[in-house]
Amino acid sequence: MKMKFFSLKNICAVGALFASMSLTSCGGGGTDNKSDSTASASSDDNTLIGAGSTFDYPLFSKLFSEYNKANGLKINYQSIGSGGGIQQLTSKTVDFGASDNPLNGKQDSALTAPVIHIPVTAGAVVISYNLPDVKDTLMLTPDIIADIFLGKITKWDDAKIAAINKGVKLPSSTIVVAHRSDGSGTTGIFTTYLDKVSEEWHTKVGKGNSVNWPTGLGGKGNEGVAGSVKQTPGSIGYIELAYAVQNNMSFAKVQNKAGNFITPSIASVTAAANVTIPADSKISLTNTDAADGYPISGFSWVLIYKEQKYNNRSADRATKLLKLLSWVIHDGQQYSGALNYAPLSSAAVSTGDAILKSVTFDGKPILQ
């Protein structure tokens, strides 16, 4: 599916990036993005530092720029992947991490204090492909997607692909698989989906922010995978919807549990996210039961320590962080749609509010 995207001035174009490169600064007043993964928390209480999800980066660039204009607070966000953000939060070198998958047991055990999850957006992981001579939007089933990423389907004109794309002239070229090389919440969403829909994937590969890929070439960040697919004819990869749209890339309709072929969009992600939100906000949206829901959808979370008095942090710094996050889940949601993210449901916002009100400084609630 090809769509025209008119990017906002504070969003970095990623189409020209190579797979080995990290996203660099957009140059806006609200966000700086650095390619190194060893940031130290700023001593300036008017500068907050975050790191993690590349899935969130196009949205965060806009949100943090707008917040900076209105409040003068600078947010330095490093698009290094969910795994890197979790590592930096664990080492307490950032004010917040961002991840597209909740912390797992191993990650929780590495923490020295409780961390909470605030849902900030919902989005789609799309299956993007580069077939210049194919003008039709390809349709893919769960088993075909699994077989491609397992390395079992290796040619574009494979009988299984042809059977559900009747009338489409498929090339006989080899399929080049692109996947993430870094620890990634986008990978977490995608592999959780594959783990649910394919018994072979569940047995041989499993799910997680980082897995042993059966086939393919790795790229760093959504930016790297998007760059690899865009530059390599015959390639296929999984990336966040905004990166695909921003770069005018083709992406497939995916068959959901109800048997419908669904185009990833704000509406189909919203449908997938129309679920009961647990009190801790940790829930997977993959392989949704919703008949009109896109099956590779997911929430993304900002992660912070529940007790904010640590590492000589000031109460002022903690208050600024909480006010920023409250703004993100309320007023900031107005910017989601233009960037192909689904605004949070009222239930998700209410859950986020309750979680934020549980955050303390020296044992006392920060937000009233």
WOWO-V491521 format. One record per residue. N is the residue number from 0. RES is the residue in one small letter. BURIAL is # if it has 9 or more other C-alpha atoms within 8 Angstrom, else .. Layout:
N_RES_BURIAL + N_RES_BURIAL
This chain:
0_m_# + 1_k_. + 2_m_. + 3_k_. + 4_f_. + 5_f_. + 6_s_. + 7_l_. + 8_k_. + 9_n_# + 10_i_# + 11_c_# + 12_a_. + 13_v_# + 14_g_# + 15_a_. + 16_l_# + 17_f_. + 18_a_# + 19_s_. + 20_m_# + 21_s_# + 22_l_# + 23_t_. + 24_s_# + 25_c_# + 26_g_. + 27_g_# + 28_g_# + 29_g_# + 30_t_# + 31_d_# + 32_n_# + 33_k_# + 34_s_# + 35_d_. + 36_s_. + 37_t_. + 38_a_. + 39_s_. + 40_a_# + 41_s_. + 42_s_. + 43_d_. + 44_d_# + 45_n_. + 46_t_# + 47_l_# + 48_i_# + 49_g_# + 50_a_# + 51_g_# + 52_s_# + 53_t_# + 54_f_# + 55_d_# + 56_y_# + 57_p_# + 58_l_# + 59_f_# + 60_s_# + 61_k_# + 62_l_# + 63_f_# + 64_s_# + 65_e_# + 66_y_# + 67_n_# + 68_k_# + 69_a_. + 70_n_. + 71_g_. + 72_l_# + 73_k_# + 74_i_# + 75_n_# + 76_y_# + 77_q_# + 78_s_# + 79_i_# + 80_g_# + 81_s_# + 82_g_# + 83_g_# + 84_g_# + 85_i_# + 86_q_. + 87_q_# + 88_l_# + 89_t_# + 90_s_. + 91_k_# + 92_t_# + 93_v_# + 94_d_# + 95_f_# + 96_g_# + 97_a_# + 98_s_# + 99_d_# + 100_n_# + 101_p_. + 102_l_. + 103_n_. + 104_g_. + 105_k_. + 106_q_# + 107_d_. + 108_s_. + 109_a_. + 110_l_# + 111_t_. + 112_a_. + 113_p_. + 114_v_# + 115_i_# + 116_h_# + 117_i_# + 118_p_# + 119_v_# + 120_t_# + 121_a_# + 122_g_# + 123_a_# + 124_v_# + 125_v_# + 126_i_# + 127_s_# + 128_y_# + 129_n_# + 130_l_. + 131_p_. + 132_d_. + 133_v_# + 134_k_. + 135_d_. + 136_t_# + 137_l_# + 138_m_# + 139_l_# + 140_t_# + 141_p_# + 142_d_. + 143_i_# + 144_i_# + 145_a_# + 146_d_# + 147_i_# + 148_f_# + 149_l_# + 150_g_# + 151_k_. + 152_i_# + 153_t_# + 154_k_# + 155_w_# + 156_d_# + 157_d_# + 158_a_. + 159_k_. + 160_i_# + 161_a_# + 162_a_. + 163_i_. + 164_n_# + 165_k_. + 166_g_. + 167_v_. + 168_k_. + 169_l_. + 170_p_. + 171_s_. + 172_s_. + 173_t_. + 174_i_# + 175_v_# + 176_v_# + 177_a_# + 178_h_# + 179_r_# + 180_s_# + 181_d_# + 182_g_# + 183_s_# + 184_g_# + 185_t_# + 186_t_# + 187_g_# + 188_i_# + 189_f_# + 190_t_# + 191_t_# + 192_y_# + 193_l_# + 194_d_# + 195_k_# + 196_v_# + 197_s_# + 198_e_. + 199_e_. + 200_w_# + 201_h_# + 202_t_. + 203_k_. + 204_v_# + 205_g_# + 206_k_# + 207_g_# + 208_n_# + 209_s_# + 210_v_. + 211_n_. + 212_w_. + 213_p_. + 214_t_. + 215_g_# + 216_l_. + 217_g_# + 218_g_# + 219_k_# + 220_g_# + 221_n_# + 222_e_# + 223_g_# + 224_v_# + 225_a_# + 226_g_# + 227_s_# + 228_v_# + 229_k_# + 230_q_. + 231_t_# + 232_p_# + 233_g_# + 234_s_# + 235_i_# + 236_g_# + 237_y_# + 238_i_# + 239_e_# + 240_l_# + 241_a_# + 242_y_# + 243_a_# + 244_v_# + 245_q_# + 246_n_# + 247_n_# + 248_m_# + 249_s_# + 250_f_# + 251_a_# + 252_k_# + 253_v_# + 254_q_# + 255_n_# + 256_k_# + 257_a_. + 258_g_. + 259_n_# + 260_f_# + 261_i_# + 262_t_# + 263_p_# + 264_s_# + 265_i_# + 266_a_. + 267_s_# + 268_v_# + 269_t_# + 270_a_# + 271_a_# + 272_a_# + 273_n_. + 274_v_. + 275_t_. + 276_i_# + 277_p_. + 278_a_. + 279_d_. + 280_s_# + 281_k_. + 282_i_. + 283_s_. + 284_l_# + 285_t_# + 286_n_# + 287_t_# + 288_d_. + 289_a_# + 290_a_# + 291_d_# + 292_g_# + 293_y_# + 294_p_# + 295_i_# + 296_s_# + 297_g_# + 298_f_# + 299_s_# + 300_w_# + 301_v_# + 302_l_# + 303_i_# + 304_y_# + 305_k_# + 306_e_# + 307_q_# + 308_k_# + 309_y_. + 310_n_. + 311_n_. + 312_r_# + 313_s_. + 314_a_# + 315_d_. + 316_r_# + 317_a_# + 318_t_# + 319_k_. + 320_l_# + 321_l_# + 322_k_. + 323_l_# + 324_l_. + 325_s_# + 326_w_# + 327_v_# + 328_i_# + 329_h_. + 330_d_. + 331_g_# + 332_q_# + 333_q_. + 334_y_# + 335_s_# + 336_g_# + 337_a_. + 338_l_# + 339_n_# + 340_y_# + 341_a_# + 342_p_# + 343_l_# + 344_s_# + 345_s_. + 346_a_# + 347_a_# + 348_v_# + 349_s_. + 350_t_# + 351_g_# + 352_d_# + 353_a_. + 354_i_# + 355_l_# + 356_k_# + 357_s_. + 358_v_# + 359_t_# + 360_f_# + 361_d_. + 362_g_. + 363_k_. + 364_p_# + 365_i_# + 366_l_. + 367_q_.
